[in-house]
């Protein structure tokens, strides 16, 4: 009997430890690189050149050339996030930034909500600047899950690099 209990405990511990940390997986496309977990799969969609989804989350990213936006007086990352929010009818949404140790802005981010096909979603938008492009990337989940997902979104955002 003790041996059976010991085997069951060992099985539970082994299974529990194996399921604690999901295996990381790197995704790349259109100048963006991000490390998520292996539950994500890449899909081809019209809306975004880099579109990833799992059972609970989505990630989508697009880029725009900086030179093509200069005519609209969008010449830095802050004016870019303001334009993206305004053009998507979210001009009332506030945004913030994440900075490095020298106070250089790494990226701006904002939270917003949208209804898609009668379902309510919550998003964390991240904008970054590359060599020749501005990048808009969105993490998304069901609206009710957004608050609990913010910490995870920040962890994933830390892995993003753009060219």
BELCOR-V114617 format. One line per field, one symbol per residue. phi: phi as a letter, one per 30 degrees, with the letter a starting at -180 (. if undefined). A space follows every 50 residues. Layout:
phi = ???
This chain:
phi = .dddddddddddddddddcdcdddbcbblhicbbcccdddbcbcbddadb bbbbdcbbbbbbbbddddcddcicbbdddddddddddchbddddbbbccd dcidddacbacabacbhiccbcbccbcbccdbbcbcbbcbadedcdedce ddddddddcdbbc
